[in-house]
Amino acid sequence: MDNRRLTLLGRLAIVACFPYLTLKLLWVLGCDIGVLDTHRIGRATWVTANVLTFFLDAVAAVVAHTLTRPAGLRTPAWLLAFPLWMASGLLIPLLTGLAGGSVTALVTGAPNPLSTDGFLAPWVYGGFTVEAITLLGAFGLYAHQRWGGLLRRPLDALPDTGTRALQRIFLLPAALLLAAAGAVHLLWGAGSTLGVGAAEVATRTVISSASEWAAGLLSLTGGAGLLLLVLPGLLPRLRVRTALFLAWSGSAAAFACGGCLWLGQAVADGLSPGVSAVREGLPGLLGALEFCAGLVVLCAGSFALGELTAATRSTPASEGRHPAPPTAGTPEGSAFRASRPATRECANADDR
């Protein structure tokens, strides 16, 4: 059943990518279909952003296809984890910000820029939503198949890897940075003008406020997830999947929607001399710090993923146990039988 759901969600994600790819190509070529305000952003910045996001969405389509194939369970973990981490960081804040802002506008009667003077037509955001739900849903099922045993473990049963102490040295400051960034975003979402220019305050909408709330909550939960992973004694019986989901989504959102946006604005400055795109003051500083925190999490997470995968793969041999034969209800007895070695990475993790 999980295999059928994974295949269905993966194929839907691929289909959802094509309209977005087509739009991006049209926008780069100068056709502004679906764009309501063509003067809000400079042409050089607009083309650069669309070329980059076209590439990212093409990668997302390839990843979605890989998730549905038997060979996908043998694909190196890092090759899928990085683009899906970036996709999570871009799509989760988009979903939560748009949904939260639209609901707030509906309840309070505040103007909703999606239906009035938004930058893009409302139907454009609908495609983003379908792509986000299907792609992230497919990845959730894939992760359950490939690393289910590890994800179901309590935190105090995580293998003690060789670089755990070194990861703690770097990840604790990163968690604090995420928490501080989250607090600032929540202040802005609540209406504070701390470090924000008057021109930016004047452009605030119910959607931008909801996006700040989403960014703040994601950053705070991301910091909490990192603390739980590097200090498992805080909640030793909590499942790894819960702490990892918090750290994954929070750090990805800060890096993709905060840090990479800041980096993109800095690049746009170089492409458009005399036109300052980088936000100054506290917003610019916050973007740089989110970028640094995201890089730290990315590097530490890469080491942890490699070590934990190796540790769980070697568990049966080291303990003299042999894996149980596959049954009809397991991934190994399904359409993914060809990927048996990969699906066993964590098959015995719950035996402890």
CORRA-V782031 format. One record per pair of residues at least 12 apart in sequence whose ideal C-beta (glycine too) atoms are under 8 Angstrom apart, sorted by the first residue. I is the first residue (numbers start at 1). J is the second residue. Records with the same first field share a line. If there is no record, write none. Layout:
BEGIN
I=J, J
END
This chain:
BEGIN
2=141, 144, 145, 331, 334
3=145, 331, 334, 335, 336
5=141
6=67, 68, 138, 141, 142, 145
7=68
9=134, 135, 137, 138, 141
10=64, 65, 67, 68, 134, 138
11=64, 68
12=130, 134
13=60, 61, 64, 131, 134, 135, 138
14=61, 64, 65
16=127, 130, 131, 134, 135
17=57, 58, 60, 61, 64, 131
18=61
19=127
20=57, 127, 128, 131
21=54, 57, 58, 61
23=124, 127
24=50, 51, 53, 54, 57
25=54
27=46, 47, 50
28=47, 50, 51, 54
34=120, 121, 123, 124
35=119, 120, 121
36=117, 118, 119, 120, 121
37=117, 118, 119
40=119
42=268, 272, 275, 277
44=268, 271, 272
45=268, 271, 272, 277
48=264, 267, 268, 271
49=264
52=264
56=83, 86, 87, 90
57=131
59=83
60=83, 87, 131, 135
63=80, 83, 84, 87, 135
64=134, 135, 138
66=80
67=80, 138, 139, 142
68=138
70=335, 336, 337, 338, 339
71=338, 339
72=142, 339
73=142, 145, 146, 331, 336, 339, 342, 343
74=339, 341, 342
77=146, 305, 306, 309
78=302, 305, 306
80=139, 142
81=301, 302, 305
82=298
84=135, 139
85=248, 252, 298, 301
86=252, 255, 256
87=135, 136
88=136, 139, 248, 249, 252, 253, 256
89=249, 251, 252, 253, 254, 255, 256, 257, 260, 294
90=256, 257
91=128, 131, 132, 135, 136
92=132, 136, 218, 249, 252, 253
93=211, 214, 215, 218, 253, 256, 257
94=125, 128, 129, 132
95=128, 129, 132, 133
96=210, 214, 218
97=207, 210, 211, 214, 215
98=114, 125, 129, 207, 210
100=210, 211, 213, 214
101=114, 205, 206, 207, 208, 209, 210, 211
102=114, 207
104=206, 209, 210
105=206, 207
108=206
110=206
111=205, 206
112=206, 207
113=205, 206, 207
114=207
118=207
145=331, 336, 343
146=342, 343, 345, 346
147=309, 345, 346
148=346
149=312, 345, 346, 347, 348, 349, 350
150=240, 308, 312, 345, 346, 349
151=239, 240, 241, 244, 346
152=239, 240, 241, 349, 350
153=239, 240, 349, 350, 352
154=236, 237, 238, 239, 240
155=228, 229, 232, 235, 236, 237, 238, 239, 240, 243
156=232, 233, 236, 237
157=352
158=232, 240, 308
159=307, 308, 311, 312
161=303, 304, 307, 308, 311
162=307
163=303, 304, 307
164=230
167=230, 300, 303, 304
168=230, 231
170=296, 299, 300
171=226, 229, 230, 296, 297, 300
172=226, 227, 230
173=296
174=223, 226, 251, 293, 296, 297, 300
175=222, 223, 224, 226, 227, 230
176=223
177=223, 289, 290, 292, 293
178=219, 220, 222, 223, 226, 250, 251, 254, 290, 293
179=219, 220, 223, 224
180=289
181=215, 216, 219, 254, 258, 286, 289, 290, 293
182=215, 216, 217, 218, 219, 220, 221, 222, 223, 250
183=216, 220
184=216, 282, 286
185=212, 213, 215, 216, 219
186=212, 213, 216, 217, 220
187=216
188=209, 212, 216
189=209, 210, 211, 212, 213, 215, 216
190=213
191=209
194=282
195=281, 282, 283
196=281, 282, 283
197=280, 281
200=279, 283
214=253
215=253, 254, 257, 258
218=249, 250, 253, 254
219=250, 253, 254, 258, 290
220=250
221=246, 249, 250
222=246, 247, 248, 249, 250, 251, 252, 253, 254
223=250
224=246, 250
225=243, 244, 245, 246, 247, 248, 250, 251
226=247, 250, 251, 297
228=243, 246, 247
229=243, 244, 247, 304
247=297
251=293, 294, 297, 298, 301
252=294
254=290, 293, 294
255=290, 291, 293, 294, 295, 297, 298
256=294
258=286, 287, 290, 291, 294
259=287, 288, 290, 291, 292, 293, 294, 295
260=291, 294
261=287
262=278, 279, 284, 287, 288, 290, 291
263=287, 291
265=277, 278, 279, 287
266=278
309=345
312=345, 346, 348, 349
313=344, 345
315=348, 349, 351
316=348
321=348, 351
323=344, 347, 348
326=340
331=343
332=344, 347
END
